[in-house]
Amino acid sequence: MVDTFLLPGLPKLKETLDGLGNAPLKTVIDTHWHVDHTDNNANLHAAGATVLGPRKHQDAHGRAARQCAFRFALSGIACGCFAAADLQHSQKLQANGEIVMLQYFQPAHTDTDIYIHFQRANVIHMGDTFFNGF
């Protein structure tokens, strides 16, 4: 899974994941440290998923960031929500028959951005390094 959204969305997230089958979620990938991408990490980690992202997530703990595009402040990620496994620069994963490449940007939207390339599907998930329309 890529990014875990905000905590109030957890019931719907669980419902959606349950609808995908009985296999447990094994990996969560954070595109960056902002709370709107990481708020459910602790819950999914407690359910057995490994959270993967740049180690700099730990440095972001407790820090605030100004989101000028949206004109509101985002708090740092909550305790226990940072990546448990480190992504140094790039990493290759295999999941559900898909080859997944993770690549670190240095820096971009934040200082911890990565993009995820689903090779077989030919899809790139860019987190907040791409906004359609602006």
C-alpha positions in Angstrom: 0.0 0.0 0.0 1.2 3.5 -0.8 0.4 6.2 1.8 -2.1 5.7 4.6 -4.1 9.0 4.6 -5.6 10.6 7.7 -6.7 8.8 10.8 -10.4 9.5 10.4 -10.3 7.6 7.1 -9.2 4.4 8.9 -12.6 2.6 8.9 -13.1 3.1 5.2 -9.5 2.1 4.5 -10.0 -1.1 6.5 -13.2 -1.8 4.6 -11.5 -1.3 1.3 -8.5 -3.5 2.2 -10.9 -6.2 3.5 -12.7 -6.1 0.1 -9.4 -7.0 -1.6 -9.2 -10.4 0.1 -8.1 -12.2 3.2 -4.3 -11.8 2.8 -2.7 -9.5 5.4 -1.2 -6.2 4.3 2.5 -6.7 4.3 4.0 -3.4 3.3 3.2 0.3 3.6 5.2 2.7 1.5 5.3 6.4 2.5 5.9 8.8 -0.3 6.9 11.5 2.3 6.4 12.4 5.9 3.4 14.7 5.9 0.6 13.5 8.2 -2.0 13.3 5.4 0.2 10.5 4.0 1.3 8.8 7.2 -1.5 9.1 9.9 -2.6 5.4 9.7 1.0 4.0 9.6 0.9 3.0 13.3 -2.4 1.2 13.0 -1.3 -0.8 9.9 2.1 -1.5 11.5 0.3 -2.8 14.6 -1.6 -5.1 12.3 1.6 -6.5 10.9 2.7 -4.3 8.0 6.2 -3.1 7.6 6.3 0.7 7.0 8.9 1.6 4.4 10.3 5.1 3.6 13.3 7.3 4.0 14.9 7.2 7.5 14.6 11.0 7.4 11.0 10.4 8.5 12.4 10.1 12.0 14.0 13.5 11.7 10.6 14.9 10.7 8.9 13.6 13.9 7.3 16.5 15.7 8.3 19.1 13.1 5.7 21.3 11.5 5.6 22.1 7.8 3.9 25.0 6.0 1.9 23.9 3.0 1.8 27.2 1.1 -0.2 25.8 -1.8 -3.1 24.9 0.6 -2.4 27.7 3.1 -2.5 25.5 6.2 0.1 24.0 8.5 0.6 20.3 8.7 2.0 18.9 11.9 4.8 16.4 11.9 4.1 12.8 11.8 2.7 11.2 14.9 4.8 9.1 17.2 5.1 5.5 15.9 4.1 6.5 12.4 7.6 7.0 10.8 9.1 4.4 8.5 10.4 1.3 10.3 12.5 0.2 7.4 15.0 2.5 5.7 15.0 3.5 2.0 18.5 4.9 1.3 18.2 5.8 -2.4 16.3 3.2 -4.3 14.8 -0.2 -3.7 13.1 -3.0 -5.8 10.2 -4.9 -4.4 8.0 -7.7 -5.7 4.3 -7.7 -4.7 1.3 -9.5 -6.2 3.2 -10.3 -9.4 4.2 -6.7 -9.8 7.8 -5.3 -9.8 7.8 -2.1 -7.7 10.7 0.3 -7.8 11.1 2.9 -5.1 13.3 6.0 -5.9 14.3 8.8 -3.6 14.1 12.5 -4.7 16.6 14.8 -3.1 14.8 17.1 -2.1 11.5 17.8 -3.7 8.1 18.5 -2.1 9.8 17.7 1.2 13.2 16.3 2.1 11.9 12.7 2.2 10.1 12.3 -1.1 10.1 9.1 -3.1 8.2 7.9 -6.2 7.0 4.4 -6.8 7.1 2.9 -10.2 4.9 -0.1 -10.8 6.8 -1.5 -13.8 4.4 -4.0 -15.2 1.5 -1.7 -14.9 3.6 1.2 -16.2 2.3 3.5 -13.5 4.2 6.0 -11.4 2.9 7.1 -8.0 4.6 10.5 -7.2 3.0 11.4 -3.8 2.9 15.2 -3.6 5.6 15.8 -6.1 2.9 16.0 -8.8 -0.3 17.9 -8.5 -2.7 17.8 -11.5 -3.9 21.3 -12.4 -1.3 23.4 -10.6 
